[in-house]
Amino acid sequence: PPCPTGPLVLQVPAWPLLEGDTVTLRCRRWKDSSVSSVQFYRGDEEVRKPLSGTELSLSPLQLHHSGRYHCR
């Protein structure tokens, strides 16, 4: 059965990103239920710790940052 507080959603910018940009990935619960901390992954690999528990900043954006991200 689904989690009663809803699934996690990774929020990313809707515009194209270029090398050198700053991008912040945000992990939220569906319907804005509160989340205190999450872990971010690129593919199956854990990435560095989030900034505020629910955000990950990639700055300056570089080619090696590309990939599929998710949070849990």
C-alpha positions as CSV (number, residue, x, y, z in Angstrom):
1,P,0.0,0.0,0.0
2,P,1.2,3.6,-0.6
3,C,2.7,5.6,2.2
4,P,-0.1,7.5,4.1
5,T,1.9,10.7,3.9
6,G,2.5,10.4,0.2
7,P,5.5,9.6,-2.0
8,L,8.6,11.8,-2.3
9,V,8.9,14.1,-5.3
10,L,12.2,15.5,-6.6
11,Q,11.7,19.1,-7.8
12,V,14.1,20.3,-10.5
13,P,14.2,23.4,-12.6
14,A,12.0,23.4,-15.7
15,W,14.5,25.3,-17.8
16,P,17.7,24.2,-19.6
17,L,20.8,24.1,-17.4
18,L,24.3,25.0,-18.6
19,E,27.8,24.3,-17.2
20,G,28.6,27.0,-14.5
21,D,25.0,27.4,-13.4
22,T,23.9,26.8,-9.9
23,V,21.0,24.4,-9.5
24,T,19.2,23.3,-6.3
25,L,17.3,20.0,-6.2
26,R,14.5,19.9,-3.7
27,C,12.9,16.8,-2.3
28,R,9.3,17.2,-1.0
29,R,6.5,15.0,0.0
30,W,3.5,14.8,-2.4
31,K,0.9,17.4,-1.3
32,D,3.5,19.3,0.8
33,S,3.5,17.0,3.9
34,S,6.6,17.8,5.9
35,V,9.9,16.1,5.4
36,S,12.8,16.6,7.8
37,S,15.7,15.0,6.0
38,V,16.3,12.9,2.8
39,Q,19.2,11.4,1.0
40,F,19.9,12.2,-2.7
41,Y,21.1,9.6,-5.3
42,R,22.5,9.9,-8.8
43,G,21.5,6.5,-10.3
44,D,22.2,4.1,-7.5
45,E,25.1,6.1,-6.0
46,E,24.5,8.2,-2.9
47,V,25.6,11.9,-3.4
48,R,26.9,14.3,-0.8
49,K,24.7,15.4,2.1
50,P,21.9,17.8,1.4
51,L,22.2,21.5,2.4
52,S,19.1,21.8,4.7
53,G,18.0,18.2,4.9
54,T,15.8,18.4,1.9
55,E,17.8,20.4,-0.7
56,L,20.9,19.6,-2.7
57,S,22.9,22.4,-4.4
58,L,25.1,21.7,-7.4
59,S,27.4,24.6,-8.0
60,P,29.0,25.3,-10.3
61,L,27.2,22.8,-12.5
62,Q,29.6,20.6,-14.4
63,L,29.3,17.8,-16.9
64,H,30.0,15.1,-14.3
65,H,26.8,16.2,-12.5
66,S,24.6,14.9,-15.3
67,G,22.5,11.8,-14.7
68,R,19.3,10.6,-13.1
69,Y,18.6,11.9,-9.6
70,H,16.2,10.7,-7.0
71,C,15.7,11.1,-3.3
72,R,14.4,8.9,-0.5
